[in-house]
Amino acid sequence: MDVLVDRFISDNDTTISHVLVDGQFMCFGLEDEYRAEKVMHETRIPAGRYAVRMRNQGSHDSQYRAQFPDIHRGMLHVRDVPGFEFILIHCGNTQADTSGCLLVGSGAVTDVGNMSISSSRSAYRKFYPTVIDAALDGDLWITYVDSDLGAS
């Protein structure tokens, strides 16, 4: 199963994307901004294709077990990103809610200087069940494309 994160707009703090699963629009995504050189907790991961596997440790896993007891089977963990660790896919609405992770939302505000996503929990409840079996089977991949920079 393939997830595509098509980054279509960004400013000095935030990147907004369309998130597609097997070619079908699923939700919007939000990440930190692009930086040529990484700044800890302030830089989105590099464009590319990565495996998504499960992570069953850490505070996010504990929180999501409590918040989503009916669907949670572990955190979606974007693996083997050069220079980054513990990149997850989770809920949140603004750049302040991420440290390089991908946040998902049902709506997006793309006003430069004031970007955000909305209805993150409902988007997560839609996205997570769609991809979890593939992640558990070791067959979930995510590709990040930098359309906002004019390159892919």
C-alpha positions as a printed Julia matrix, in Angstrom:
152×3 Matrix{Float64}:
   0.0    0.0    0.0
   1.3    3.44  -0.9
   0.76   6.79   0.8
   1.67   9.93  -1.15
   2.32  13.18   0.7
   2.22  15.89  -1.97
   3.51  19.06  -0.32
   1.78  21.86  -2.22
   2.32  25.01  -0.11
   4.73  26.12   2.59
   5.94  29.2    4.4
   8.71  29.89   6.94
   7.08  27.66   9.59
   4.67  25.2    8.03
   4.09  22.86   5.09
   0.64  21.71   3.95
   0.11  18.65   1.75
  -2.49  16.46   0.14
  -2.3   12.91   1.53
  -3.37  10.16  -0.83
  -3.66   6.43  -0.18
  -3.26   4.27  -3.28
  -4.01   7.31  -5.43
  -7.15   8.41  -3.58
  -7.27  11.66  -1.59
  -7.58  10.83   2.1
  -6.84  14.04   4.03
  -4.51  17.0    4.4
  -1.1   16.82   6.03
   0.92  19.34   8.02
   4.64  19.33   8.76
   7.4   21.72   9.7
   8.99  23.87   7.01
  11.65  22.97   4.47
  15.24  23.7    5.49
  18.35  22.89   3.49
  20.06  22.11   6.81
  18.17  20.37   9.58
  17.24  22.26  12.73
  16.07  19.88  15.48
  12.26  19.88  15.88
  11.89  22.55  13.15
  12.5   20.74   9.85
  10.36  18.48   7.7
  11.92  15.24   6.52
  13.54  15.09   3.07
  11.46  14.17   0.03
  11.71  10.47  -0.76
  10.17   7.05  -0.23
  10.2    5.42   3.19
   8.84   2.33   4.88
   6.12   2.79   7.49
   6.18   0.27  10.3
   4.8    0.07  13.83
   6.14   1.59  17.04
   4.7    0.33  20.31
   6.78   2.38  22.73
   6.84   5.97  23.87
   4.39   8.57  25.09
   2.45   8.83  21.82
   1.71   5.1   21.9
   0.44   5.33  25.49
  -1.68   8.4   24.75
  -3.21   6.88  21.63
  -4.04   3.64  23.44
  -6.17   5.78  25.77
  -7.57   8.18  23.13
  -8.31   5.61  20.41
  -8.85   2.3   22.27
 -11.12   0.96  19.54
  -8.56   1.28  16.7
  -5.05   1.76  18.13
  -2.58  -1.05  17.41
   0.64   0.98  17.56
   1.99   4.21  16.13
   2.66   4.56  12.42
   6.44   5.06  12.29
   8.2    6.43   9.18
  11.48   4.49   9.15
  15.04   5.04   8.0
  14.86   8.79   7.41
  18.46  10.06   7.23
  19.21  12.3   10.22
  15.78  11.81  11.83
  14.39   9.46  14.47
  10.89   8.54  15.62
   8.99  10.21  12.77
   5.33   9.37  13.38
   1.97  10.03  11.75
  -0.36  11.49  14.34
  -2.93  14.14  15.31
  -2.29  17.85  15.64
  -3.35  21.1   14.05
  -0.37  23.44  13.83
   3.38  23.46  13.33
   3.73  23.63  17.13
   2.26  20.09  17.33
   4.99  18.45  15.25
   8.73  17.84  15.44
   9.19  16.56  11.91
   6.19  14.22  12.08
   3.25  14.19   9.67
  -0.02  15.46  11.14
  -3.32  14.64   9.41
  -6.47  16.76   9.18
  -9.76  16.97   7.32
  -9.44  20.64   6.4
  -6.6   23.07   5.77
  -5.94  26.78   6.13
  -3.28  27.8    3.61
  -2.9   31.47   4.52
   0.84  32.16   4.49
   1.94  32.95   8.04
  -1.14  31.29   9.54
  -1.28  27.73   8.18
  -3.06  24.93  10.01
  -5.16  21.83   9.56
  -8.48  21.06  11.23
 -10.46  18.07  12.47
  -7.28  16.13  13.03
  -8.8   13.4   15.18
 -11.55  12.65  12.69
  -8.99  12.53   9.86
  -6.82  10.19  11.94
  -9.84   7.95  12.6
 -10.31   7.72   8.81
  -6.63   7.39   7.81
  -5.34   4.97  10.46
  -7.77   2.06   9.86
  -7.18   2.36   6.12
  -3.44   1.73   6.4
  -2.87  -0.17   9.65
  -3.09  -3.7    8.23
  -0.54  -2.89   5.52
   1.8   -1.41   8.16
   1.45  -4.5   10.35
   2.17  -6.69   7.31
   5.3   -4.66   6.5
   3.78  -3.47   3.23
   3.13   0.25   3.83
   5.26   2.86   2.05
   5.12   6.65   2.14
   6.46   8.99  -0.51
   6.98  12.69   0.16
   7.0   14.98  -2.89
   8.11  18.64  -2.73
   5.67  20.21  -5.2
   5.81  23.39  -3.09
   9.47  23.82  -4.08
   8.83  23.24  -7.77
  10.65  19.87  -7.78
   9.81  16.28  -6.98
